[in-house]
């Protein structure tokens, strides 16, 4: 894989969406939607705006990286549908990136954040439940350089057995109530740091001496992170099969569950 692929990255898993354009590992620009829940209204304009800004056409894209879930059912379907449509129109290659990893990547694993040893990313799953993944700072074995590659397992076949140079997972993506999460991870001696849009309306439910909320600037997932993580997956050859690509829901949408009960 060369370092000059034209890459589009989409983040629509949470409340505020964004789109990024990159050339290989170099991020060219990111556009964030003007307000929450504006995915369907603004995504095509954002893509077109970035393409025009850098004098590019959709047919020139080599890769598209998408945040594949868990998260907003509607938002995830938008990105998956766009990726599949682009693949049909042009042989663009697709990379599916875990949405909770995208949130965790907001916190750098560099020297100035060494005081942060454990983090947890949360998204609201409704019905008193949250999508949660917990992470710890990667430990560099021996004389390995900082930011050593760590193994992050994913629940979808397209991204399983992949590695990111980022936080090391403690648990796979999980569906938990606040009580379940507190019982599992609250530790007054080593508080876990929380981030993610799931805290926007529910941060009071995670108040505990064993937990701390990171600044709200870290909460929203970013298309820039989708690019950064997706590029590493692409370098390892971890491309999604467009015919099998589906969002990572963890559980079915509420409407489907109701139909199943009928």
ABEGO torsion letter per residue (X at the ends): XBAABBBBBBBAABABBBBBBBBEABBABBBBBABBGAAAAAAAAAAAAAAAAAGBBAAABABBBBBAOBEBAAAAAAAAAAAAAAAAABBBBBBBBBAAAAAAAABBABAAAAABABBBBBBBAEGGBBBBBBBBBBBBBEABBBGBBBBBBBABAAABGBBBBBBBBABBBBBBBAAAAAAAABBAABBBBBBEAAAAAAAAAABBAABBBBBAAAABBBAAAAAAAAAAAAAAGBBBBAAABBBBAGBBBAAAAAAAAX
